[in-house]
Amino acid sequence: MNLCWITLAVNNIEESLKFYCDILNLNVAERFKAGEDTEIVMLGNKDEVKIELICYKGVEISERKGLSIGFNVESLEKTIEYLKENNIELESPIISPNPMTRFFFVKDPNGIQIQFVEEKESINL
């Protein structure tokens, strides 16, 4: 069994695409209508777990709690600088639960927490 995608219900597909494609640099793998009032966009590359954005016309999705999506980055500082240049507000300070991991959060246009994680390689002595 393999994880194939994670579905996120969004309020505005275009606003969400600007964030996930323009800011996070995810690719649109597929985009289609699922009936008259539903649009679906699959984000990600071949052979990767996808993010499925689904927008139901006329249905308002309230802010979600307890959900986050994590992305590995090489440098938290460079990522913070990039996000600030693109007017994305940080939702947390940098958190370091152990010496090998640091992360922080922002929110997507739908209130979903996006986590950026920097992991150091372990040094075996």
N, CA and C of each residue as an Amber inpcrd file, in Angstrom:
protein
   375
   0.8480000  -1.1640000   0.0000000   0.0000000   0.0000000   0.0000000
   0.9040000   1.2400000   0.0000000   0.5840000   2.2130000  -0.8540000
   1.3440000   3.4580000  -0.9440000   0.4100000   4.6500000  -0.8410000
   0.8650000   5.6740000  -0.1630000   0.1270000   6.9310000  -0.1030000
   0.1900000   7.5760000  -1.4770000  -0.9640000   7.9690000  -2.0400000
  -0.9660000   8.5390000  -3.3930000  -1.2690000  10.0280000  -3.4000000
  -2.1710000  10.5250000  -2.5400000  -2.4260000  11.9620000  -2.4710000
  -3.0890000  12.3390000  -1.1680000  -3.0360000  13.6390000  -0.9000000
  -3.6990000  14.2460000   0.2440000  -4.6540000  15.2800000  -0.3230000
  -5.9150000  15.2310000   0.0700000  -6.9300000  16.1370000  -0.4720000
  -7.1350000  17.3300000   0.4490000  -7.1000000  18.5190000  -0.1520000
  -7.3650000  19.7570000   0.5700000  -8.5440000  20.4500000  -0.0810000
  -9.6250000  20.6290000   0.6610000 -10.7620000  21.4030000   0.1600000
 -10.4020000  22.8730000   0.3000000 -10.5510000  23.6300000  -0.7890000
 -10.1560000  25.0370000  -0.8100000 -11.3380000  25.9140000  -1.2030000
 -11.2620000  27.1830000  -0.8240000 -12.3300000  28.1280000  -1.1450000
 -12.1780000  28.7540000  -2.5210000 -10.9350000  28.9780000  -2.9360000
 -10.6680000  29.6480000  -4.2050000  -9.5190000  28.9260000  -4.8870000
  -9.8060000  28.2270000  -5.9660000  -8.7920000  27.4000000  -6.6210000
  -7.6540000  28.2480000  -7.1760000  -7.9630000  29.4120000  -7.7470000
  -6.9170000  30.2530000  -8.3430000  -5.9860000  30.8220000  -7.2760000
  -6.5430000  31.2790000  -6.1660000  -5.7320000  31.7900000  -5.0600000
  -4.8460000  30.6800000  -4.4890000  -5.3930000  29.4910000  -4.3790000
  -4.6280000  28.3510000  -3.8750000  -3.5190000  27.9710000  -4.8470000
  -3.8070000  28.0020000  -6.1490000  -2.7800000  27.6900000  -7.1480000
  -1.6470000  28.7070000  -7.1210000  -1.9650000  29.9720000  -6.9090000
  -0.9080000  30.9890000  -6.8060000   0.0410000  30.6390000  -5.6670000
  -0.5190000  30.2170000  -4.5400000   0.3160000  29.8700000  -3.3960000
   1.1230000  28.6020000  -3.6730000   0.4500000  27.5280000  -4.0440000
   1.1360000  26.2390000  -4.1830000   2.0520000  26.1740000  -5.4040000
   1.6830000  26.8190000  -6.4920000   2.5080000  26.7850000  -7.7060000
   3.5210000  27.9240000  -7.7380000   3.0600000  29.1540000  -7.5340000
   3.9560000  30.3040000  -7.6550000   4.8990000  30.4450000  -6.4630000
   4.4150000  30.1880000  -5.2600000   5.2490000  30.3500000  -4.0640000
   6.0060000  29.0620000  -3.7310000   5.3050000  27.9290000  -3.7070000
   5.9450000  26.6620000  -3.3190000   6.5200000  25.8860000  -4.5010000
   6.3070000  26.3820000  -5.7030000   6.8730000  25.7770000  -6.9190000
   6.4090000  24.3480000  -7.1940000   5.1900000  24.0180000  -6.8100000
   4.6380000  22.7150000  -7.1660000   4.0880000  22.7760000  -8.5890000
   4.1340000  21.6570000  -9.2730000   3.6370000  21.5690000 -10.6450000
   2.1960000  21.0860000 -10.6750000   1.4320000  21.5970000 -11.6360000
   0.0870000  21.0750000 -11.8770000   0.2470000  19.7950000 -12.6930000
  -0.1330000  18.6690000 -12.1000000  -0.0610000  17.3870000 -12.7940000
  -1.3200000  17.1460000 -13.6120000  -2.4470000  17.6390000 -13.0990000
  -3.7360000  17.4160000 -13.7640000  -4.7420000  18.4300000 -13.2250000
  -5.6380000  18.8780000 -14.1050000  -6.6950000  19.8100000 -13.6970000
  -7.9530000  19.4440000 -14.4600000  -9.0780000  19.3130000 -13.7160000
 -10.3120000  18.9140000 -14.3830000 -11.5340000  19.2850000 -13.5560000
 -12.6690000  19.3040000 -14.2060000 -13.9690000  19.5080000 -13.5550000
 -14.5080000  18.1330000 -13.1710000 -15.1170000  18.0690000 -12.0010000
 -15.7720000  16.8460000 -11.5430000 -17.2390000  17.2030000 -11.3300000
 -17.9390000  17.3470000 -12.4250000 -19.3130000  17.8280000 -12.3670000
 -19.3320000  19.3310000 -12.5750000 -20.5230000  19.9080000 -12.4940000
 -20.6940000  21.3360000 -12.7620000 -20.1060000  22.2400000 -11.6910000
 -20.1360000  21.7960000 -10.4380000 -19.7820000  22.6650000  -9.3220000
 -18.4950000  22.2890000  -8.5970000 -17.6900000  21.4050000  -9.1770000
 -16.4810000  20.9550000  -8.4970000 -15.2970000  20.9840000  -9.4530000
 -14.1950000  21.5740000  -8.9800000 -12.9560000  21.5790000  -9.7620000
 -11.8620000  20.9340000  -8.9300000 -11.0310000  20.1400000  -9.5940000
  -9.9480000  19.4190000  -8.9290000  -8.6390000  19.7180000  -9.6460000
  -7.5960000  19.9650000  -8.8530000  -6.2510000  20.1400000  -9.3900000
  -5.3190000  19.2290000  -8.5940000  -4.5600000  18.4110000  -9.3110000
  -3.5600000  17.5430000  -8.6920000  -2.2060000  18.2220000  -8.8440000
  -1.4920000  18.3720000  -7.7320000  -0.1890000  19.0280000  -7.7290000
   0.9000000  18.0280000  -7.3840000   2.0180000  18.1220000  -8.0820000
   3.1590000  17.2660000  -7.7920000   3.7280000  16.6650000  -9.0520000
   4.8240000  15.9650000  -8.8860000   5.5070000  15.3270000 -10.0050000
   5.1730000  13.8460000 -10.0680000   5.4550000  13.2570000 -11.2260000
   5.2260000  11.8260000 -11.4190000   5.9630000  11.0520000 -10.3230000
   5.3450000  10.0080000  -9.8330000   5.9150000   9.1250000  -8.8130000
   6.1130000   9.8000000  -7.4540000   5.4350000  10.9370000  -7.2210000
   5.4450000  11.5850000  -5.9130000   4.0380000  11.5490000  -5.3360000
   3.9530000  11.6700000  -4.0210000   2.6510000  11.8670000  -3.3920000
   2.1240000  13.2140000  -3.8720000   0.8660000  13.2630000  -4.2620000
   0.2630000  14.4830000  -4.8000000  -0.5270000  15.2190000  -3.7170000
  -0.6970000  16.5160000  -3.9460000  -1.6540000  17.3100000  -3.1860000
  -2.8200000  17.5460000  -4.1220000  -4.0100000  17.1380000  -3.6920000
  -5.2230000  17.3400000  -4.4780000  -5.9650000  18.5380000  -3.9060000
  -6.1110000  19.5840000  -4.7240000  -6.9270000  20.7310000  -4.3410000
  -8.3050000  20.5170000  -4.9290000  -9.3270000  20.6250000  -4.1060000
 -10.6920000  20.4460000  -4.5910000 -11.5260000  21.6470000  -4.1400000
 -12.2330000  22.2350000  -5.0840000 -13.0290000  23.4260000  -4.8120000
 -14.4780000  23.1500000  -5.1870000 -15.3630000  23.2800000  -4.2030000
 -16.7950000  23.0810000  -4.4040000 -17.4560000  24.4490000  -4.5360000
 -18.0090000  24.7520000  -5.6860000 -18.6520000  26.0440000  -5.9190000
 -19.7830000  26.2520000  -4.9060000 -19.7660000  27.4300000  -4.2560000
 -20.8260000  27.7780000  -3.3170000 -20.6660000  27.2090000  -1.9210000
 -19.5800000  26.4820000  -1.6580000 -19.3480000  25.9030000  -0.3290000
 -18.1580000  26.6130000   0.3010000 -18.3680000  27.2270000   1.4510000
 -17.3020000  27.9320000   2.1640000 -16.6390000  26.9690000   3.1400000
 -15.3260000  26.8100000   3.0020000 -14.5600000  25.9480000   3.8910000
 -13.9730000  26.8280000   4.9880000 -14.2520000  26.4900000   6.2520000
 -13.7180000  27.2870000   7.3570000 -12.2820000  26.8570000   7.6500000
 -11.5970000  27.6740000   8.4430000 -10.2010000  27.4020000   8.7750000
 -10.0700000  26.0420000   9.4610000  -9.0610000  25.2840000   9.0590000
  -8.8290000  23.9560000   9.6230000  -7.8010000  24.0250000  10.7360000
  -7.9530000  23.1590000  11.6890000  -6.9860000  23.0350000  12.7770000
  -6.5290000  21.5780000  12.8320000  -5.2910000  21.3910000  13.2610000
  -4.7710000  20.0450000  13.4160000  -4.2650000  19.4130000  12.1340000
  -4.0980000  20.2060000  11.0770000  -3.5980000  19.6960000   9.8030000
  -2.4030000  20.5300000   9.3920000  -1.3150000  19.8820000   9.0210000
  -0.1720000  20.6050000   8.4650000   0.4730000  19.7470000   7.3890000
   1.1280000  20.4220000   6.4670000   1.8540000  19.7550000   5.3870000
   3.2950000  20.2270000   5.4840000   4.2430000  19.3030000   5.5250000
   5.6450000  19.6530000   5.6970000   6.4480000  19.5370000   4.4160000
   7.3530000  20.4980000   4.2290000   8.2660000  20.5150000   3.0910000
   9.6940000  20.6400000   3.6110000  10.5890000  19.7700000   3.1360000
  12.0040000  19.8880000   3.4650000  12.6170000  21.0260000   2.6750000
  13.4620000  21.8090000   3.3260000  14.2010000  22.8820000   2.6660000
  15.6660000  22.7910000   3.0850000  16.5470000  23.3590000   2.2660000
  17.9720000  23.3440000   2.5970000  18.3180000  24.3650000   3.6630000
  17.6620000  25.5370000   3.6200000  17.9830000  26.6180000   4.5510000
  16.7080000  27.3170000   5.0100000  16.4650000  27.3020000   6.3170000
  15.3060000  28.0180000   6.8470000  15.4480000  29.5180000   6.6230000
  16.6520000  30.0360000   6.8120000  16.8540000  31.4770000   6.6620000
  16.5530000  31.9370000   5.2350000  17.0330000  31.2030000   4.2470000
  16.7550000  31.5600000   2.8470000  15.2680000  31.4130000   2.5350000
  14.6360000  30.4090000   3.1050000  13.2020000  30.2010000   2.8890000
  12.3980000  31.3370000   3.5120000  12.7680000  31.7450000   4.7120000
  12.0850000  32.8650000   5.3710000  12.2300000  34.1330000   4.5390000
  13.4280000  34.3960000   4.0640000  13.6660000  35.5850000   3.2310000
  12.7920000  35.5410000   1.9730000  12.7520000  34.3850000   1.3130000
  11.9430000  34.2080000   0.1020000  10.4560000  34.4240000   0.3940000
   9.9660000  33.8450000   1.4740000   8.5520000  33.9880000   1.8210000
   8.2030000  35.4390000   2.1460000   9.0700000  36.1090000   2.8860000
   8.8220000  37.5220000   3.2150000   8.8060000  38.3810000   1.9540000
   9.6980000  38.0950000   0.9990000   9.7150000  38.8150000  -0.2810000
   8.3970000  38.6330000  -1.0330000   7.7150000  37.5170000  -0.7720000
   6.4470000  37.2080000  -1.4300000   5.2430000  37.4760000  -0.5280000
   5.4730000  38.2780000   0.5150000   4.4080000  38.7240000   1.4260000
   3.6760000  37.5910000   2.1300000   4.4110000  36.5350000   2.4640000
   3.8560000  35.4240000   3.2370000   4.3090000  35.6080000   4.6840000
   3.3480000  35.7050000   5.5990000   3.6580000  35.9160000   7.0120000
   3.9950000  34.6040000   7.7090000   4.9920000  34.6550000   8.5840000
   5.3240000  33.5000000   9.4050000   4.2900000  33.3690000  10.5120000
   3.8970000  32.1450000  10.8050000   2.9130000  31.8660000  11.8490000
   3.5630000  31.3730000  13.1340000   4.8860000  31.1570000  13.0890000
   5.5860000  30.6800000  14.2790000   7.0390000  31.1290000  14.1970000
   7.7190000  31.1090000  15.3460000   9.1700000  31.2920000  15.3030000
   9.8050000  29.9930000  14.8030000  11.1040000  30.0000000  14.6230000
  11.8120000  28.7550000  14.3150000  11.7990000  27.8940000  15.5720000
  11.4050000  26.6500000  15.3990000  11.3060000  25.6800000  16.4970000
  12.3410000  24.5930000  16.2440000  13.0580000  24.1870000  17.2950000
  14.0650000  23.1390000  17.1630000  13.8160000  22.0800000  18.2310000
  13.0650000  21.0150000  17.8850000  12.7400000  19.9940000  18.8820000
  13.9290000  19.1080000  19.2540000  14.9660000  19.1200000  18.4040000
  16.1870000  18.3710000  18.6770000  17.3210000  19.0240000  17.8850000
  18.5700000  18.6700000  18.1660000  19.6920000  19.3390000  17.4890000
  19.7350000  19.1380000  15.9660000  19.0320000  18.1590000  15.4520000
  19.1040000  17.8440000  14.0260000  17.9700000  18.4550000  13.2040000
  16.9480000  19.0020000  13.8520000  15.7500000  19.4600000  13.1410000
  15.3420000  20.8560000  13.5940000  15.0330000  21.7000000  12.5940000
  14.4680000  23.0270000  12.8580000  13.3220000  23.2300000  11.8750000
  12.2800000  23.9660000  12.3100000  11.1620000  24.2220000  11.4050000
  10.3870000  25.4550000  11.8350000   9.5110000  25.9220000  10.9330000
   8.5660000  26.9910000  11.2310000   7.3340000  26.7770000  10.3670000
   6.2750000  27.5470000  10.6650000   5.0020000  27.4070000   9.9610000
   4.5730000  28.7150000   9.3050000   3.8650000  28.5760000   8.1860000
   3.0760000  29.6480000   7.5750000   1.6940000  29.0480000   7.3410000
   0.7600000  29.8530000   6.8540000  -0.5560000  29.3180000   6.4840000
  -0.8050000  29.5500000   5.0080000  -1.4660000  28.5840000   4.3790000
  -1.8690000  28.7600000   2.9870000  -3.1140000  29.6500000   2.9550000
  -3.6280000  30.0030000   1.7770000  -4.7920000  30.8970000   1.7090000
  -6.0550000  30.3570000   2.3830000  -6.0650000  29.0720000   2.7070000
  -7.2290000  28.4430000   3.3300000  -7.0320000  28.1650000   4.8130000
  -5.9330000  28.6500000   5.3750000  -5.6710000  28.4700000   6.7930000
  -4.9810000  27.1690000   7.1460000  -4.5360000  26.4160000   6.1540000
  -3.8280000  25.1620000   6.4100000  -2.3790000  25.4890000   6.7500000
  -1.8720000  24.8850000   7.8260000  -0.4900000  25.1270000   8.2280000
   0.4680000  24.4360000   7.2710000   1.4460000  25.2070000   6.8100000
   2.5110000  24.6880000   5.9610000   3.7940000  24.7880000   6.7690000
   4.4680000  23.6550000   6.9110000   5.6740000  23.5790000   7.7310000
   6.8890000  23.4660000   6.8120000   7.9120000  24.2720000   7.0980000
   9.1780000  24.1870000   6.3770000  10.2040000  23.6340000   7.3460000
  10.8600000  22.5370000   6.9430000  11.7200000  21.7720000   7.8330000
  13.1390000  21.7240000   7.2780000  14.0940000  22.0200000   8.1340000
  15.5110000  21.8830000   7.7990000  16.0670000  20.7840000   8.6890000
  16.6080000  19.7430000   8.0720000  17.1750000  18.6320000   8.8310000
  18.6590000  18.5280000   8.5290000  19.4530000  18.4860000   9.5880000
  20.8960000  18.3260000   9.4340000  21.2080000  16.8440000   9.3380000
  22.2630000  16.5470000   8.5960000  22.6950000  15.1510000   8.5160000
  23.3830000  14.7900000   9.8200000  23.1580000  13.5670000  10.2700000
  23.7960000  13.1370000  11.5150000  25.2690000  12.8400000  11.2590000
  26.0560000  13.1170000  12.2600000  27.4960000  12.8600000  12.1720000
  27.8040000  11.7150000  13.1250000  28.2580000  10.6200000  12.5700000
  28.6260000   9.4660000  13.3930000  30.1020000   9.5530000  13.7280000
  30.4120000   9.6170000  15.0120000  31.8150000   9.6920000  15.4420000
  32.3150000   8.3500000  15.8710000
